[in-house]
Amino acid sequence: MGFRRLRVWRNSLPRFSLIVSEMEERYSQMANPQMRESQRAAQLWSLLVLAARNQQILTYSTVHNLTGIATVGVGGCLGPIIHYCRDHKLPWLTVLVVNEETGLPGDAFMEAAKKEYGDKLDIFVLQSRVFAYDWFKTEIPSPSDFERYCS
């Protein structure tokens, strides 16, 4: 009986190794998630809606600290949100994220806003519109809603 158990155990060892390696791979993916840009945009949407509700301005560093998105990568994740807001005729939520030094939104936002508003561009008015809008009556976009705006 003892030899039979040993033989069964030895025969199942390769299968056990395969299971362990699959578990390690899954854990590695969970420990180092690689979210797509559209998924990050959906994540940021909720954060920005909460900031709007609380009438808060967020810095790029604050967004980094709250989400784990690298500070230099935050702007890229905000891009799909600004396009979504523009296409759905919503106030531009991304106006709430500003540079720590200048107190203004990033260059990509400013460029898009200047194209849209020209000389009438007033960041404080745009921020006020975001604060005043009832974001809870707006349907929450899913990552797939942002896919078309991602590069």
N, C-alpha and C positions, 0 to 999 in steps of 0.2 A: 504494500500500500504506500509506503514511504517513497519508493522509487517512482511510482506512478505520479504522485504529487509533484515530485521534482521534475519529471519529464514534462508535465502539463505546464508547470511554472516556467521552465526553460523555453518551451514552445511559445508561450504567450509573451515572453520578454520583448521580441521585436514589436509586437502590437502595443505593448505597454510603452515602449520608447516612442512610438509614433504618437500615442495619445499625449504623452508628456510634452513632446515637441509642439504639438498643436496647441496645447494649453499655454505653453510659454509664448508662442506667437500671438495668441489672442490677448494675453496679458500685456505683451509689448505694445500691441495696438491700442489697448485701453490706456496704458501708461503714457503713450506718446500719440495722442490722437492727431490726425491730420484732417482738420475740417476744411471743407471747400469754402471758397469765397462767398458763395450763396448761403451757406450755413452760418458763416460768421456774420453776414448781413442780417440774417434773421435773428441771431443772438443780439446783435447791436440794436435792432429795432426795439426790442423790449426794454433795453437799458435806456434808450433815448426817449421812449414814451414815458417811462418812469421819471426821467429827468425833466421832461416837459411838464408832467403833472405836478412835480415839486418846484417848478420854475427854477431849475438849476442849470448852470453852464458847466460843462465838463471839459477838462483839459485832456490832451492826448495821453498824458501820463496817468491820469485818473482812469481813463478807459483801459489803458494797459493793465493797471493794477486790478481792475474789476473783472477783466475778461481773460487776461493772459496773452492777448494779441500784442505782438511787438509794437512799440510806439511808432516805429517807422512804417509799419504795416497797417496801422489803423485807417489811414486815409484811403488806402485801396479797398478796404472793407466798407467804407462809407459811400464809395462811388455808386454801387448798385442802389443804395437807399435814396440818394438824391435823384437818380433817374426814375425810380419807382414813384417817388413823391411828385415829381414834375409830370409824369405821364398820367397820374391819377388825380392831378389838380389838388394836391395836398400841400400844406406848408412844408418847407424843406427842413425836416428834422435834424439834418446834419449840421445846421447852423449853430447847434448847441455845443459842438465840439470845437474848441479853440486852442490855439498855440499859447503856451504858458507865457512867453515873452511879449507877444504882440497883443494878446487878447482877442485875436481875430481868427476866423476859420482858416483852414489851410489854403494853399495856392490853387488847388484844383477846384475847390468850392468857389473861391473868389472869381476865378476865371469863368466858371459856369454861371455864376450870379451876375457878373458884368454883361455876359451875352444875353441873359434873360431880362435884366432890369436896366441895363445901360447906366446913364447918369443918375437915375433915380434910386440906385442901390443904397440901401440903408440897413446895415446889419442889425441894428437895434430894433428896427421895425420888423424885420424878418423873424428875429428871436421872439418878439412880442406876439406875432401871429402864431408861432409854434406854441407858446405858452397858453394862448387863449383858445386854441383849437381843442375840441373834445375828442381826444385820441381813442377813448374807449368805445366810441360809436363806430370807429373804423375797423374793418376786418383786418385781422393780423395776417400779414403776408407770410407765406411759407418759403422755405429755401427755393422751392421750384419757381415761385413767383419772381425771385431775384435772378434766376439762372440766365435769363435773356439779357441781363445787364452786365453780366460778368465777362471778363476778357478771356 
